[in-house]
Amino acid sequence: MAIDWDSFESDLDERVDNAGDRTDAKLAEKMSSITRMTDDEIQELLPNPADAKKLTALMKIVKSAEDRNTKVNKIVANVEDFGGVLVTLLEKLS
């Protein structure tokens, strides 16, 4: 199933802008729909809604049809934005 990233990001932007307890739950639900994590795991792993938005941007690059080198270059170009999310994910995996 292809993900419409523009629509997804637009919806995510709206949810981030209106962050609150209910919105955080909806945000986790949205993120868990494109990952193998549950809503609770998303909320625990990324309590800051802005981090969920960064994860989406990172996933968009990783899941793109571009070649591996292009993906790596895009991630490196945005490493300051993705750094915190990457550390959080790697801590969870280790």
KALINQUI-V638125 format. One record per pair of residues at least 12 apart in sequence whose C-alpha atoms are under 7 Angstrom apart, sorted by sequence separation. I is the first residue (numbers start at 1). J is the second residue. D is the distance in Angstrom with one decimal. If there is no record, write none. Layout:
I | J | D
I | J | D
//
This chain:
15 | 27 | 6.3
28 | 42 | 5.4
28 | 43 | 5.8
58 | 82 | 6.9
24 | 49 | 6.8
54 | 81 | 6.9
54 | 82 | 6.3
19 | 49 | 6.9
55 | 85 | 6.4
16 | 49 | 5.6
16 | 50 | 6.5
51 | 85 | 6.4
12 | 53 | 6.8
5 | 60 | 6.9
//
